[in-house]
């Protein structure tokens, strides 16, 4: 495989931003970046309320933000919570809301080139797909500390380059990506298939997305 799967017995780094980000040296991580306009603000506000209500129904205090409160759930409930709300996010992203400028293959190539630039040096890049308003990828980092730093580098560099080509300025990406440490070889293969099939699921035609499949050397 691209790297190793999550090992709960090994050292784990948890970075705190708006929500926790888990990182582990050499472990494969599934990452989603989305453009700033890909999900309307009213939808995000509704999801925040739904998450709070979902947790309160399970007797989790409403004065704790959901990103912290979810840690108080049992492992089974935590998995159910993640599956439910992650599915909602992915289904909405596949509706291709927003300007969807990454449908332009020149701009998609800016992102692809950035993802591959330090492949084999700072990280090992696996499968990825660049959709009109979001990106899915699998990657493994040599150290837990380097993961968030590289996320920030990708987002900053590609935003500057894309804005320059569009003659625009301002925020391009949602600042905090979604990331998930891969738990098993089966989940790794499932995510590879998910990335491959995402354009078909979103009913995209050839030339409206950029797909790269990892082949072990």
C-alpha positions in Angstrom: 0.0 0.0 0.0 0.9 3.7 -0.1 1.7 3.6 3.6 0.5 2.0 6.9 -3.0 2.0 8.4 -3.8 3.7 11.7 -2.2 2.0 14.7 -3.8 3.1 18.0 -0.8 1.8 19.9 1.6 4.2 18.1 2.2 7.9 18.9 -0.6 10.2 17.6 -0.5 13.9 17.1 -3.8 15.8 17.4 -3.8 19.3 16.1 -6.6 21.7 17.3 -8.1 24.2 15.0 -11.9 24.4 14.5 -11.9 20.7 15.0 -9.3 18.0 15.9 -7.0 16.8 13.2 -5.3 13.4 13.8 -1.9 12.7 12.3 0.4 9.7 12.6 3.8 9.2 11.0 3.6 7.0 7.9 -0.1 6.5 8.1 -2.3 7.0 5.1 -4.7 9.9 5.3 -7.8 10.6 3.2 -8.1 14.4 2.6 -10.9 16.6 1.1 -10.3 20.2 0.1 -13.2 22.2 -1.0 -13.6 25.6 -2.6 -14.8 28.4 -0.5 -18.1 28.7 -2.4 -18.9 25.0 -2.6 -21.4 24.9 0.2 -23.7 27.8 0.9 -23.4 29.4 4.3 -27.1 28.8 5.1 -26.5 25.1 4.6 -23.5 25.1 6.9 -25.5 26.9 9.5 -28.3 24.3 9.3 -25.7 21.5 9.6 -24.3 23.1 12.7 -27.8 23.2 14.3 -28.5 19.6 13.2 -25.2 18.4 14.8 -26.0 20.1 18.0 -29.5 18.6 18.1 -28.1 15.1 17.2 -25.8 15.3 20.2 -28.3 16.7 22.6 -30.7 13.9 21.8 -27.9 11.6 23.1 -27.6 13.7 26.3 -24.5 15.6 25.3 -24.5 19.1 26.7 -25.4 21.8 24.2 -23.0 24.3 25.5 -20.0 22.3 24.1 -19.2 22.8 20.4 -20.0 19.7 18.4 -16.4 19.2 17.4 -15.5 18.7 21.1 -18.8 17.1 22.2 -18.5 14.3 19.7 -15.4 13.0 21.6 -17.8 12.2 24.5 -19.7 9.7 22.4 -19.1 6.0 22.4 -17.0 4.7 19.5 -20.1 3.3 17.8 -22.0 6.6 18.1 -19.0 8.6 17.0 -18.8 6.4 13.9 -22.5 6.9 13.2 -22.2 10.6 13.6 -19.3 10.8 11.2 -20.9 8.6 8.6 -24.1 10.6 8.6 -22.7 14.1 8.4 -19.8 13.1 6.1 -22.3 11.6 3.6 -24.3 14.9 3.7 -21.2 16.9 2.9 -20.1 14.6 0.1 -23.5 14.4 -1.6 -23.8 18.2 -1.6 -20.3 18.6 -3.0 -21.2 16.3 -5.9 -24.0 18.7 -6.8 -21.2 21.0 -8.1 -22.3 24.2 -6.4 -20.4 27.4 -6.6 -18.4 28.7 -9.6 -16.7 25.3 -10.0 -13.6 26.8 -11.7 -11.6 23.6 -11.3 -13.8 22.2 -14.1 -11.2 24.1 -16.2 -8.4 21.6 -16.8 -5.7 24.3 -16.9 -6.7 25.3 -13.3 -7.1 21.7 -12.3 -3.5 21.1 -13.5 -2.3 23.8 -11.1 -3.6 21.7 -8.2 -2.4 18.4 -9.7 1.1 19.8 -10.2 1.2 21.1 -6.7 0.1 17.8 -5.2 2.8 15.9 -7.1 5.6 18.5 -6.7 7.2 17.0 -3.6 5.9 13.5 -4.0 8.5 11.1 -2.8 10.3 13.8 -0.9 8.0 15.4 1.7 5.2 12.8 1.3 3.9 9.9 -0.7 1.0 10.9 -2.9 -1.6 8.3 -3.7 -4.8 8.4 -5.7 -6.5 11.8 -6.2 -9.3 13.4 -8.1 -9.8 17.1 -8.8 -13.5 17.8 -9.0 -15.1 21.1 -10.1 -15.3 22.4 -6.5 -13.4 20.0 -4.4 -10.4 17.6 -4.2 -10.1 14.1 -2.7 -6.7 12.5 -2.1 -4.8 9.8 -0.3 -1.4 10.6 1.0 1.2 9.4 3.6 3.5 11.7 5.5 6.9 10.9 7.0 6.1 12.8 10.2 2.8 13.7 11.9 4.0 17.3 12.2 4.5 17.7 8.5 0.9 16.9 7.5 -0.8 20.2 8.5 2.1 22.2 7.3 1.8 20.6 3.9 -2.0 21.2 3.8 -1.4 24.9 4.3 1.3 25.0 1.7 -1.0 23.3 -0.9 -3.9 25.6 -0.2 -1.9 28.8 -0.2 0.2 28.1 -3.3 -2.7 26.9 -5.4 -5.0 29.7 -4.3 -2.4 32.3 -5.3 -1.8 30.7 -8.7 -5.5 30.2 -9.5 -6.5 33.7 -8.5 -3.6 35.0 -10.7 -4.9 33.1 -13.7 -8.5 34.2 -13.1 -7.6 37.8 -12.4 -9.3 37.6 -9.0 -8.2 37.9 -5.4 -9.4 36.8 -2.0 -10.2 33.4 -0.4 -10.3 30.4 -2.8 -10.4 27.3 -0.5 -12.2 26.6 2.7 -9.4 27.0 5.2 -9.8 23.8 7.1 -9.7 20.5 5.1 -11.4 17.3 6.1 -8.9 14.6 7.0 -9.3 11.0 8.1 -6.6 8.4 9.0 -7.2 5.2 7.1 -8.1 2.4 9.6 -7.7 -0.8 7.5 -6.5 -2.2 4.1 -10.2 -2.7 3.3 -11.0 1.0 4.0 -8.0 2.0 1.9 -9.3 0.1 -1.1 -12.8 1.5 -0.5 -11.4 5.0 -0.6 -9.4 4.3 -3.7 -12.6 3.2 -5.4 -14.5 6.2 -4.0 -12.0 8.6 -5.5 -12.1 6.7 -8.9 -15.9 6.7 -9.0 -16.5 10.2 -7.7 -16.7 11.8 -11.2 -19.3 9.2 -12.4 -21.3 9.7 -9.2 -21.3 13.5 -9.8 -22.3 12.8 -13.5 -19.2 14.6 -14.9 -18.1 14.1 -18.4 -14.5 13.5 -19.6 -12.5 16.7 -19.4 -14.5 18.1 -16.4 -12.3 16.4 -13.8 -8.6 15.3 -13.2 -8.0 11.8 -12.0 -4.7 10.3 -11.0 -4.3 6.6 -9.9 -1.3 5.7 -7.8 0.8 2.8 -9.0 3.4 1.4 -6.6 6.9 1.6 -8.0 
